[in-house]
Every structure is written in C-alpha cells, then in structure tokens.
Amino acid sequence: MSPREIVYIIDVESGNLRSLQNAVERLGFEARFIKQGSDSSLLSASKLILPGVGNFGHFVRELRARGFVKPINQYISSGKPIMGICVGLQAFFKGSEESPDTEGLDYIDLQLGRFDDSDKAVPQIGWNCLKIRGFTENGKTLYNMSPDSRYYFVHSYAAIVTDKVIDDLEGKGWDLAIAKYGDQRFIASVIRDNVFATQFHPEKSGPAGLKVIKAFLQQEKVTKLATRTSLTTLSTPAGLSRRVIACLDVRTNDQGDLVVTKGDQYDVREKKEEGGDVRNLGKPVQLAEKYYKQGADEVTFLNITSFRNSPIKDQPMLEVLRQAAKTCFVPLTVGGGIKSVVDPDGTTISALDVATLYFKAGADKVSIGSDAVKAAEELIENGGKPTGKTPIETISKAYGNQAVVISVDPKRYYVKDPKSCKYRLIHTSIPGPNGEEYCYYRVTSQGGRKVHELGAWELCQACEKLGAGEVLLNCIDKDGTNSGYDFELINQVKSSVRIPVIASSGAGKPQHFVDVFRNTAADAALGAGMFHRGEYTVDEVKRYMREQGLSVRIDYDDVEGGK
C-alpha cells in the first residue's frame, strides 16, 4: 500500500482544526500540523493550508510571533499551492477594521470592514451562495465551487467590495467568488496562480465543501460545472438559507450509559412507572451522523449531566465530539459544563481552557447557560461595566464572538400591574390564568431548576454586550409539547439584539418550521424529539419548507444515506 500524500496545516491554536484534519484524511491524504515557522516541513511541503478563526489581529500576531510570515512568503514564491480558510483568507489582505493596529500579509491591498447590522444579524452565521465571476457562464468553475451549492460562513468582518474594487482586483490577476449578505457584497474566495483562499469553511460545508477541498488537494483548479437546476437557490432578505438544526440532549442513564434523551418541561424520565429510567432515544455519535446525512445544517450537543465527578480531560463529551467530527462536516456546538471547574485532584481549570478542549475535540461553538445568567446579573448590578473575567468574555476574546452561544431557558411569568414591573413586558395574545394581559419571560438556570427574576430580554442584551455571538432561545413552557414555537418570546428577544437567534422548543411537525420563519425573524430553528422518535427526518422537514417557498440548503443529496 503506497503512503498517503502529506498535507501540512498551519496551526496557531486558534479554534477547531480537527474537522479540517478529518476532511483531509477522509479525502485520502495525511494531515500534519505545523506550529512554528522554523519547522523545516513548511518549506518542503507540497501542499499547505492556512486556516484561522476568531480575531484578525490575534491570528496575524500569532503568525508573526511564531515566525511564519517569512517562510509563508517564501513558500508562495516557490509556486507551490496554498489554501487559506476564513481568517486565513483575511490574513492575505492589508488589514482589518477589527484590528486597526495590525497589518496583514498585504497580498491584497484592501481593508476588511464590519458588516452593517442595521438590516441583518452580525455575525453572519449560516449557509450562503456565491458567484464565481467569469467562469460559470461557459460551463466551468474554479476548485469545484458551485453557484448551485450553499457554503457555511461565520464572520463579522469581510472584504466588502464595489464594482470598482472588483474591477481593480481582477485587473491585478485575481479571480474572485462574490457573495452577498443583505445589501453588501463581499469576497467569498480569491484565486491567483498558486494561492486559493475562501472566506467560508469548506470543511463545515458538507459534501459541497469537501468537493472544494478535494479539488485543491488534487490541484484541479478549473473544473467542469455540474449544474443542478433543481437546486436553484431561493433568496431571503439577508441572502442566507433557513438553518435547520438537530439538537441532541446527552446524559448518562441509571446504568451509566451515555444516551440521547428528551424531556417534557426538562423532565427526561419515562412516565410509565414512578422513578422511571432516563428516556433512551439513541447514541449521540450515531444520531449525529444520521442527521448530518439527512441534511442538518448544524448539530448541537447539550450535555445535561455535566459529568461533574470526572477529570475534565476524560469527560465523555470530548470523545463524542472527536468521533462525531469524523463523519459530520457541518458545524458542531456543545453546551453544558462550559465553566471554570475544579477537577477531583484539586486542579482548577478555567472556562477558557475547558472551551479550548472542546474546540480541539471538534466543536465549532460552545453554548453557555447558567454562567450566562450569572454574568448578566453581575453586569447589570455593576452598572453595565464588564469585568473581562466571565466565560463569555474570555472565550469570545480568544476565539471570536461567533464561537460563543448563550443558551437561554425562560419561562412565561404573568404580571397583573404592568407599571410595577421593571422588566420588558409583552402585551400577550395568551392571557394568564387570572386574565392578565401582560407577561415577561423569567430566565432559569441549572437545567430549569432555579428561576431568576431577570427577564430574557435583559439577559440577551447583557450577554451580547459581554461578547456572545448567538442566542439559543429555548422555552420551558413549550418544551416537549410538539405544539410549535413561542412567537412572542422569539420576536421579543430578536428585537433586543443584533446577533443571530436560534428558535428552540416546541417543534413537532414540518409546518412548525415554516410557521416560525414566517411569523418571526428567527435566524435558525432547532428540532429534537420529532427527529429522535423518527416521526420526521430532517430532509423531510427541509423539503416541505422548500415546497412552501422557503430557502433551504438541499445540496447534501450525494451523502451516502441521504436523499
């Protein structure tokens, strides 16, 4: 058996690179990491990948501190192929508004800017389409990028362009793929000679993304365009398709087995007998792969046990992520236990270090629940002044706000006298038990066991200020009811923040996904029990949404086991 060709990946320890490694190895190559510019492997490599996530300044400073800039320049001058991904693409530019004091590698004389959030959520998180200029008209494309496919983007800053900028870059020999977010056009990919870079994450873009990586690794720069007219993309106001997320509540049962479960108002035990065992709906890794093949746009693992007595390095969820990342090439989120912990041996591990372990295991985002409530209450009590020490702040500073999700678990609370309430109220269409016309949503923590006075509207505003990049909005009243989402809650929270909001709790049939996108401004919708019980597949939900005129990603049908 002949040895596999080695692909080298530059690693400045900035986010999840395991999924990229898995993608490279799935395609028949061997992946090796280079952590210092002095590593002789860099200049002897035949193929090099420069991936990055998070803050532009932090990433470029790490490149310089580790001595990468000169050898990267030498490598590019040698004519050998290099691929940049996300911030790896941004590093090729002159600089970024995100870090005005940090100079990029300056291959492209253009400053990156922040998306305008007046008409859309920022960061952009989701699946967007692109146009490969000058190629698709003649039946060809570059590196297998397709205008009929959707690719996963997650960023707040981009190379925002005008016609003049595009003409100038093309005049300098750059081939471009352009995407649009709201009314703003930005560079999704740049290609010139041996340099190829994407703003999107191909390793998180399902089969379409794997095709892009494969074309780079095999150096098939110009490829035949496989047009699939049945998948012509529909438009949304922001340009993204509607995200459908599969959520897996993971915990140990009474026998100590790790299972996926689902509760009613967070009670996960069987009701057939008093003190029934934890409801077992399957194994987490196998279910995650199943939903990936069915077309889930993301997979979320919520660790509802937290495994408090385990050494952090041995936590079962780390192995779940490692295994799931080998077969699921879409974003993975993990929640539960993302906080500072003390191991049984007395070692204190910070929330940032805990999150780092999860990112290295294959997570793209971490979800923070109880500690988000604590941080918001402290921020409000401190007059709105951040301390810089909360998990939200430390993790988002290191990995970018797009890596931090807050998981909100609110419960409807009716108010008789609106003037006596200091929290943002809703004039509800669902009167209370005593005819109350107003309510607000009190947040909970500790898996719904502790109810706080704080409102969900105030919590989300505070967490956005602290650095959260997305809201996973649950609803205790709706959990397990299969009666649809709580539109009043979703619209109130969506009005309080500029970051994306994921609607959760209550989905029981495909129509509920259609309803939530038509009646709210939710950026994504999450389902759990209806998928676990086999009542509907993710694919059935998405095809129904498409029949109802909603934009969804359906370019996953060449995954083995998909449709």
C-alpha positions as CSV (number, residue, x, y, z in Angstrom):
1,M,0.0,0.0,0.0
2,S,1.5,3.3,-1.1
3,P,1.9,6.0,1.5
4,R,-0.6,8.8,1.5
5,E,0.5,12.3,0.4
6,I,1.0,14.6,3.3
7,V,-0.9,17.9,3.6
8,Y,0.5,20.4,6.1
9,I,-1.8,22.6,8.1
10,I,-0.5,25.8,9.9
11,D,-1.8,25.7,13.5
12,V,-1.5,28.8,15.7
13,E,-4.0,27.2,18.1
14,S,-6.9,29.3,17.0
15,G,-10.1,27.2,17.1
16,N,-11.3,23.9,15.8
17,L,-8.8,22.3,13.3
18,R,-9.9,18.8,13.9
19,S,-12.7,19.0,11.4
20,L,-10.2,20.2,8.7
21,Q,-7.9,17.4,9.6
22,N,-10.7,14.9,9.4
23,A,-11.8,16.3,6.0
24,V,-8.3,16.0,4.6
25,E,-7.9,12.4,5.8
26,R,-11.4,11.4,4.6
27,L,-10.2,12.5,1.1
28,G,-7.3,10.1,1.2
29,F,-4.5,12.4,2.4
30,E,-2.5,12.6,5.6
31,A,-2.8,15.8,7.6
32,R,0.1,17.1,9.7
33,F,0.2,20.3,11.8
34,I,3.0,22.9,11.8
35,K,3.1,25.1,14.9
36,Q,6.3,27.1,14.3
37,G,7.6,28.9,11.2
38,S,11.0,27.3,12.0
39,D,9.7,23.9,11.2
40,S,11.5,22.7,8.1
41,S,8.4,20.8,6.9
42,L,6.9,24.2,5.9
43,L,9.2,24.9,3.0
44,S,9.5,21.2,2.0
45,A,5.7,20.8,1.9
46,S,4.0,20.2,-1.4
47,K,0.6,21.5,-0.2
48,L,-0.1,23.9,2.6
49,I,-3.4,25.1,4.3
50,L,-3.6,28.3,6.4
51,P,-6.9,28.1,8.4
52,G,-7.9,30.6,11.1
53,V,-10.9,31.6,13.2
54,G,-11.6,34.4,15.6
55,N,-9.9,37.8,15.8
56,F,-7.9,39.1,12.8
57,G,-5.3,40.8,15.0
58,H,-4.8,37.8,17.3
59,F,-4.3,35.5,14.3
60,V,-1.9,37.6,12.4
61,R,0.1,38.5,15.5
62,E,0.4,34.7,16.2
63,L,1.7,34.2,12.7
64,R,4.4,36.8,13.3
65,A,5.2,35.7,16.8
66,R,5.7,32.1,15.7
67,G,7.9,33.2,12.8
68,F,5.5,32.2,10.0
69,V,5.5,35.3,7.8
70,K,8.8,34.9,6.0
71,P,8.5,31.2,5.3
72,I,4.9,31.6,4.1
73,N,6.1,34.3,1.7
74,Q,8.9,32.0,0.5
75,Y,6.5,29.1,0.1
76,I,4.2,31.2,-2.0
77,S,7.1,32.5,-4.1
78,S,8.1,28.9,-4.8
79,G,4.8,28.4,-6.7
80,K,3.5,25.5,-4.6
81,P,-0.2,25.5,-3.7
82,I,-1.5,27.2,-0.5
83,M,-5.1,27.4,0.6
84,G,-6.4,30.0,3.2
85,I,-9.7,29.4,5.1
86,C,-11.8,32.1,6.9
87,V,-9.3,34.3,8.8
88,G,-6.6,32.5,6.8
89,L,-8.2,34.3,3.8
90,Q,-8.4,37.6,5.7
91,A,-4.7,37.4,6.5
92,F,-3.8,37.9,2.8
93,F,-5.4,41.4,3.0
94,K,-3.7,44.6,4.0
95,G,-5.6,45.0,7.3
96,S,-9.0,44.9,9.1
97,E,-11.2,47.3,10.9
98,E,-11.4,44.6,13.6
99,S,-7.7,45.2,14.5
100,P,-6.6,48.6,13.1
101,D,-3.2,48.4,14.6
102,T,-2.3,45.0,13.0
103,E,-1.0,44.7,9.4
104,G,-2.0,41.7,7.3
105,L,0.3,39.9,4.9
106,D,-0.7,42.6,2.3
107,Y,-1.0,40.3,-0.8
108,I,-4.3,42.2,-1.5
109,D,-4.3,46.0,-1.0
110,L,-7.7,46.2,0.7
111,Q,-9.0,46.8,4.2
112,L,-11.6,44.5,5.7
113,G,-14.7,46.1,7.2
114,R,-17.5,45.1,9.6
115,F,-20.9,44.1,8.2
116,D,-23.7,46.7,8.6
117,D,-26.0,45.3,11.3
118,S,-28.9,47.7,10.7
119,D,-30.7,45.3,8.4
120,K,-29.3,41.9,9.4
121,A,-27.7,39.9,12.2
122,V,-24.0,40.2,12.7
123,P,-22.0,38.0,12.7
124,Q,-23.1,36.3,9.5
125,I,-23.7,32.7,10.6
126,G,-25.2,30.3,8.1
127,W,-25.3,29.0,4.6
128,N,-24.8,31.4,1.7
129,C,-24.4,31.0,-2.1
130,L,-21.8,32.7,-4.3
131,K,-21.0,33.7,-7.8
132,I,-17.7,32.6,-9.5
133,R,-17.0,35.5,-11.8
134,G,-16.1,34.8,-15.4
135,F,-16.4,31.0,-15.3
136,T,-19.8,29.7,-14.7
137,E,-21.1,31.3,-17.9
138,N,-19.0,28.9,-20.0
139,G,-19.8,25.7,-18.0
140,K,-16.6,25.8,-15.9
141,T,-15.8,26.7,-12.4
142,L,-12.8,27.1,-10.1
143,Y,-11.9,24.4,-7.5
144,N,-15.4,22.9,-7.8
145,M,-17.2,25.9,-6.2
146,S,-20.8,25.9,-7.5
147,P,-23.4,28.6,-7.6
148,D,-26.0,25.9,-7.0
149,S,-24.5,25.0,-3.6
150,R,-24.5,26.6,-0.2
151,Y,-21.4,27.2,1.8
152,Y,-21.1,27.8,5.6
153,F,-20.0,31.3,6.6
154,V,-19.3,32.6,10.1
155,H,-17.8,36.0,10.4
156,S,-18.5,39.7,11.3
157,Y,-15.7,41.2,9.1
158,A,-15.3,40.8,5.4
159,A,-13.7,42.2,2.3
160,I,-16.7,44.3,1.3
161,V,-16.5,45.4,-2.3
162,T,-17.9,47.7,-5.0
163,D,-17.7,47.3,-8.8
164,K,-14.6,49.4,-8.9
165,V,-12.8,47.3,-6.3
166,I,-13.8,44.1,-8.1
167,D,-12.5,45.5,-11.4
168,D,-9.2,46.6,-9.8
169,L,-8.6,43.2,-8.3
170,E,-9.4,41.3,-11.4
171,G,-7.1,43.7,-13.3
172,K,-4.3,42.5,-11.0
173,G,-4.9,38.9,-11.9
174,W,-7.2,37.8,-9.1
175,D,-10.2,35.5,-9.9
176,L,-13.0,36.1,-7.4
177,A,-16.1,34.5,-6.0
178,I,-18.5,37.1,-4.6
179,A,-21.3,36.5,-2.1
180,K,-23.9,38.9,-0.8
181,Y,-25.1,39.4,2.7
182,G,-28.1,41.8,2.9
183,D,-27.2,44.6,0.5
184,Q,-23.5,44.2,1.0
185,R,-21.3,42.2,-1.4
186,F,-18.1,40.7,-0.1
187,I,-15.3,38.4,-1.3
188,A,-16.1,34.7,-0.7
189,S,-12.9,33.4,-2.4
190,V,-9.8,34.7,-4.1
191,I,-7.6,32.7,-6.6
192,R,-4.4,33.7,-8.3
193,D,-1.7,31.4,-9.5
194,N,-0.9,29.0,-6.6
195,V,-2.9,31.0,-4.0
196,F,-6.5,29.9,-3.2
197,A,-8.5,31.2,-0.2
198,T,-12.1,31.0,1.0
199,Q,-14.0,33.1,3.5
200,F,-16.4,30.2,4.0
201,H,-15.4,27.0,5.8
202,P,-15.3,24.2,3.2
203,E,-14.7,21.6,6.0
204,K,-18.0,22.7,7.5
205,S,-19.9,22.9,4.2
206,G,-21.0,19.3,3.9
207,P,-20.4,17.5,0.6
208,A,-20.2,20.7,-1.4
209,G,-17.3,21.9,0.8
210,L,-15.5,18.5,0.7
211,K,-15.5,18.8,-3.1
212,V,-13.8,22.2,-2.9
213,I,-11.0,20.8,-0.6
214,K,-10.6,17.7,-2.8
215,A,-10.2,19.9,-5.9
216,F,-7.5,21.9,-4.1
217,L,-5.7,18.8,-2.9
218,Q,-5.7,17.2,-6.3
219,Q,-4.9,20.6,-7.9
220,E,-7.9,20.6,-10.2
221,K,-8.1,24.4,-10.5
222,V,-10.5,24.6,-13.4
223,T,-13.3,22.0,-13.2
224,K,-16.5,21.3,-15.1
225,L,-19.5,22.9,-13.6
226,A,-22.1,20.3,-12.6
227,T,-25.2,22.5,-12.8
228,R,-28.2,21.1,-10.9
229,T,-31.2,23.3,-11.9
230,S,-33.4,21.5,-9.4
231,L,-31.4,23.1,-6.7
232,T,-31.7,26.7,-7.9
233,T,-31.3,28.8,-4.8
234,L,-34.1,30.9,-3.4
235,S,-33.4,34.3,-1.8
236,T,-34.0,35.6,1.7
237,P,-33.7,39.2,2.9
238,A,-30.2,38.6,4.1
239,G,-29.2,36.0,1.5
240,L,-28.8,33.0,3.8
241,S,-30.8,29.8,3.6
242,R,-33.0,28.9,6.6
243,R,-31.0,26.8,9.0
244,V,-32.4,23.6,10.5
245,I,-30.5,22.4,13.5
246,A,-30.7,19.0,15.1
247,C,-30.3,19.0,18.8
248,L,-29.2,16.1,21.0
249,D,-29.6,16.3,24.8
250,V,-26.9,13.9,26.1
251,R,-26.7,12.5,29.6
252,T,-25.9,9.2,31.4
253,N,-28.8,6.9,32.3
254,D,-29.0,4.9,35.5
255,Q,-26.8,2.2,34.1
256,G,-24.0,4.7,33.3
257,D,-24.5,4.6,29.5
258,L,-24.3,7.8,27.5
259,V,-27.6,8.3,25.7
260,V,-29.6,10.9,23.8
261,T,-32.8,11.8,25.7
262,K,-35.6,14.2,25.5
263,G,-37.9,15.6,28.2
264,D,-41.2,17.3,28.9
265,Q,-40.5,20.6,30.6
266,Y,-37.0,19.2,31.1
267,D,-38.1,16.0,32.9
268,V,-36.3,13.3,30.9
269,R,-37.5,10.2,32.8
270,E,-40.0,7.7,31.5
271,K,-43.5,8.1,32.9
272,K,-44.6,4.5,32.6
273,E,-43.7,3.9,36.2
274,E,-42.7,6.0,39.2
275,G,-39.0,6.7,39.1
276,G,-38.6,5.5,35.5
277,D,-35.2,5.4,33.9
278,V,-33.8,8.2,31.7
279,R,-35.5,8.1,28.3
280,N,-33.1,6.5,25.8
281,L,-33.5,7.7,22.2
282,G,-30.2,6.5,20.8
283,K,-26.4,7.0,20.9
284,P,-25.1,10.6,20.3
285,V,-22.4,9.8,17.7
286,Q,-24.6,7.6,15.6
287,L,-27.6,10.0,15.7
288,A,-25.3,13.0,14.8
289,E,-24.1,11.2,11.7
290,K,-27.7,10.2,10.8
291,Y,-28.8,13.8,11.0
292,Y,-25.8,15.0,9.0
293,K,-26.7,12.6,6.2
294,Q,-30.3,13.8,6.4
295,G,-29.2,17.4,5.7
296,A,-29.0,19.0,9.2
297,D,-27.3,22.4,8.8
298,E,-25.8,22.1,12.3
299,V,-25.7,19.6,15.1
300,T,-25.9,20.7,18.7
301,F,-24.9,18.5,21.7
302,L,-26.3,19.7,25.1
303,N,-24.6,17.9,27.9
304,I,-27.3,17.8,30.6
305,T,-25.3,15.7,33.0
306,S,-22.0,17.8,33.1
307,F,-20.2,14.7,34.5
308,R,-19.1,16.7,37.5
309,N,-17.1,13.9,39.1
310,S,-14.9,13.3,36.0
311,P,-11.5,14.8,35.3
312,I,-12.1,17.3,32.6
313,K,-9.8,15.6,30.2
314,D,-11.8,12.4,30.5
315,Q,-15.2,13.9,30.0
316,P,-17.3,11.6,27.7
317,M,-18.5,14.6,25.6
318,L,-14.9,15.2,24.4
319,E,-14.8,11.7,22.9
320,V,-18.3,12.2,21.5
321,L,-17.1,15.3,19.7
322,R,-14.0,13.6,18.4
323,Q,-15.9,10.8,16.9
324,A,-18.8,13.0,15.6
325,A,-16.3,15.3,13.8
326,K,-15.0,12.4,11.8
327,T,-18.3,12.0,10.0
328,C,-20.3,15.2,10.4
329,F,-18.9,18.0,8.2
330,V,-21.2,20.7,9.4
331,P,-20.9,23.0,12.5
332,L,-21.0,21.3,15.8
333,T,-22.0,23.1,19.0
334,V,-21.6,21.7,22.5
335,G,-23.2,23.1,25.7
336,G,-23.2,22.1,29.4
337,G,-20.3,22.3,31.7
338,I,-18.6,25.2,29.9
339,K,-17.4,26.9,33.0
340,S,-14.4,27.1,35.4
341,V,-14.2,23.7,37.2
342,V,-12.1,22.0,39.8
343,D,-11.0,18.5,38.9
344,P,-11.1,15.7,41.6
345,D,-7.4,16.2,42.0
346,G,-7.9,19.8,43.0
347,T,-6.7,21.3,39.7
348,T,-8.6,24.5,38.8
349,I,-9.4,24.7,35.0
350,S,-10.7,28.0,33.6
351,A,-13.8,28.2,31.4
352,L,-11.5,29.3,28.6
353,D,-9.3,26.1,29.0
354,V,-12.5,24.0,29.1
355,A,-13.7,25.6,25.9
356,T,-10.3,25.1,24.3
357,L,-10.5,21.3,25.0
358,Y,-13.9,21.2,23.3
359,F,-12.7,23.2,20.3
360,K,-9.7,20.9,19.9
361,A,-12.1,17.9,20.1
362,G,-14.1,19.2,17.2
363,A,-16.6,21.8,18.4
364,D,-17.1,25.0,16.4
365,K,-19.1,26.8,19.1
366,V,-19.7,26.4,22.8
367,S,-23.0,27.1,24.5
368,I,-23.1,28.8,27.9
369,G,-26.3,28.6,30.0
370,S,-26.2,29.0,33.8
371,D,-23.0,31.0,33.8
372,A,-24.6,33.4,31.2
373,V,-27.3,34.2,33.7
374,K,-24.8,34.8,36.4
375,A,-22.7,37.0,34.1
376,A,-25.7,39.1,33.0
377,E,-26.8,39.6,36.6
378,E,-23.3,40.8,37.6
379,L,-23.1,43.1,34.6
380,I,-26.4,44.8,35.4
381,E,-25.5,45.1,39.1
382,N,-22.2,46.6,38.1
383,G,-23.8,49.4,36.1
384,G,-23.2,47.8,32.7
385,K,-19.4,47.6,33.2
386,P,-17.9,44.3,32.1
387,T,-15.2,42.7,34.3
388,G,-13.4,40.9,31.4
389,K,-13.4,37.7,33.5
390,T,-16.7,36.0,32.6
391,P,-16.6,32.8,30.4
392,I,-18.4,34.8,27.7
393,E,-15.7,37.5,27.7
394,T,-12.7,35.3,27.9
395,I,-13.8,32.7,25.3
396,S,-15.0,35.3,22.8
397,K,-11.8,37.3,23.2
398,A,-9.7,34.3,22.3
399,Y,-11.9,32.7,19.7
400,G,-14.3,35.4,18.4
401,N,-17.9,36.1,19.4
402,Q,-19.1,33.7,16.7
403,A,-17.8,30.8,18.8
404,V,-19.9,31.7,21.9
405,V,-23.6,30.8,22.1
406,I,-25.8,31.6,25.1
407,S,-28.4,29.1,25.9
408,V,-31.5,30.8,27.4
409,D,-34.1,28.8,29.3
410,P,-37.0,31.2,30.0
411,K,-40.5,30.6,31.5
412,R,-43.5,32.8,31.0
413,Y,-44.4,35.0,34.0
414,Y,-47.7,36.9,34.1
415,V,-47.9,40.4,35.5
416,K,-51.1,41.9,36.9
417,D,-49.9,45.5,37.1
418,P,-47.5,46.5,34.2
419,K,-46.4,49.6,36.0
420,S,-44.9,47.6,38.9
421,C,-42.6,45.5,36.6
422,K,-39.1,46.7,35.8
423,Y,-38.6,44.2,33.0
424,R,-39.5,44.5,29.4
425,L,-43.1,43.2,29.1
426,I,-45.2,41.7,26.3
427,H,-48.8,42.6,25.7
428,T,-49.7,39.0,25.2
429,S,-52.3,37.3,23.0
430,I,-52.4,34.5,25.5
431,P,-54.0,35.8,28.7
432,G,-52.9,34.5,32.1
433,P,-54.9,32.3,34.5
434,N,-56.5,35.4,36.0
435,G,-56.9,37.3,32.8
436,E,-53.5,39.0,32.9
437,E,-52.7,40.7,29.6
438,Y,-49.0,41.3,30.2
439,C,-46.1,38.9,30.8
440,Y,-42.4,38.7,30.6
441,Y,-40.1,35.7,30.4
442,R,-38.1,34.9,33.6
443,V,-34.9,33.1,32.9
444,T,-33.8,29.9,34.7
445,S,-30.6,28.2,35.3
446,Q,-29.3,24.8,36.5
447,G,-31.4,22.9,33.9
448,G,-34.6,24.9,34.6
449,R,-34.4,24.1,38.4
450,K,-33.7,27.7,39.5
451,V,-35.9,30.5,38.4
452,H,-34.5,34.1,38.4
453,E,-36.3,37.4,38.4
454,L,-34.2,38.6,35.4
455,G,-36.0,38.8,32.1
456,A,-34.9,37.1,28.9
457,W,-34.9,40.4,27.0
458,E,-32.4,41.9,29.6
459,L,-30.3,38.7,29.7
460,C,-29.7,38.6,25.9
461,Q,-28.9,42.3,25.7
462,A,-26.3,41.9,28.5
463,C,-24.7,38.8,27.0
464,E,-24.4,40.4,23.6
465,K,-22.6,43.3,25.3
466,L,-20.3,40.8,27.0
467,G,-19.3,39.2,23.7
468,A,-21.9,36.5,22.9
469,G,-22.3,35.9,19.1
470,E,-25.6,33.9,19.0
471,V,-28.6,33.1,21.2
472,L,-30.1,29.6,21.5
473,L,-33.6,30.5,22.7
474,N,-35.4,27.7,24.5
475,C,-38.8,27.9,26.1
476,I,-39.7,25.8,29.1
477,D,-43.4,26.3,28.6
478,K,-43.1,24.8,25.1
479,D,-40.6,22.1,25.7
480,G,-41.9,18.7,24.8
481,T,-45.3,19.9,23.8
482,N,-44.9,19.5,20.0
483,S,-47.3,22.5,19.7
484,G,-44.9,24.9,17.8
485,Y,-42.6,27.6,18.8
486,D,-43.4,30.6,21.1
487,F,-43.5,33.5,18.6
488,E,-44.0,36.2,21.2
489,L,-40.8,35.2,23.0
490,I,-38.8,34.9,19.8
491,N,-39.8,38.2,18.5
492,Q,-39.2,40.0,21.8
493,V,-35.6,38.6,22.1
494,K,-34.9,39.1,18.4
495,S,-35.8,42.8,18.9
496,S,-33.3,43.1,21.8
497,V,-30.1,42.0,20.0
498,R,-28.3,42.3,16.7
499,I,-26.8,38.8,16.9
500,P,-28.5,35.7,15.4
501,V,-31.2,34.0,17.3
502,I,-32.0,30.2,17.1
503,A,-35.6,29.3,17.9
504,S,-36.0,26.2,20.0
505,S,-38.6,24.2,21.9
506,G,-42.0,23.1,20.6
507,A,-41.3,21.7,17.1
508,G,-43.4,18.7,16.4
509,K,-44.0,18.7,12.6
510,P,-42.6,20.4,9.4
511,Q,-45.3,23.1,9.4
512,H,-43.9,24.4,12.7
513,F,-40.6,25.3,11.0
514,V,-42.5,27.1,8.2
515,D,-44.5,29.0,10.8
516,V,-41.6,30.1,12.9
517,F,-39.8,31.6,9.9
518,R,-43.0,33.3,8.6
519,N,-44.0,34.7,11.9
520,T,-40.7,35.7,13.5
521,A,-37.3,37.0,12.4
522,A,-35.5,33.9,13.8
523,D,-32.2,33.1,12.1
524,A,-32.5,29.3,12.6
525,A,-34.8,26.7,14.0
526,L,-34.0,23.7,16.1
527,G,-35.7,20.4,16.4
528,A,-35.1,17.4,18.7
529,G,-37.7,14.9,19.8
530,M,-39.6,14.8,16.4
531,F,-36.3,13.7,14.8
532,H,-35.2,11.3,17.6
533,R,-38.6,9.5,17.6
534,G,-38.4,9.0,13.9
535,E,-41.6,10.9,13.2
536,Y,-39.9,13.1,10.6
537,T,-36.5,13.3,9.1
538,V,-34.5,16.5,8.7
539,D,-34.7,16.0,5.0
540,E,-38.5,15.8,5.1
541,V,-38.7,19.0,7.0
542,K,-36.4,20.9,4.7
543,R,-38.1,19.6,1.5
544,Y,-41.5,20.6,3.0
545,M,-40.1,24.1,3.8
546,R,-38.9,24.4,0.2
547,E,-42.3,23.4,-1.1
548,Q,-43.7,26.2,1.0
549,G,-41.4,28.7,-0.6
550,L,-38.6,29.0,2.0
551,S,-35.0,28.9,1.1
552,V,-33.1,25.9,2.4
553,R,-29.9,24.0,1.6
554,I,-30.6,20.8,-0.3
555,D,-27.2,20.1,-1.8
556,Y,-26.4,17.3,0.6
557,D,-28.1,14.6,-1.5
558,D,-24.8,12.9,-2.6
559,V,-24.0,12.0,1.0
560,E,-24.3,8.2,1.4
561,G,-27.6,7.6,3.1
562,G,-29.1,11.0,2.1
563,K,-31.8,11.6,-0.4
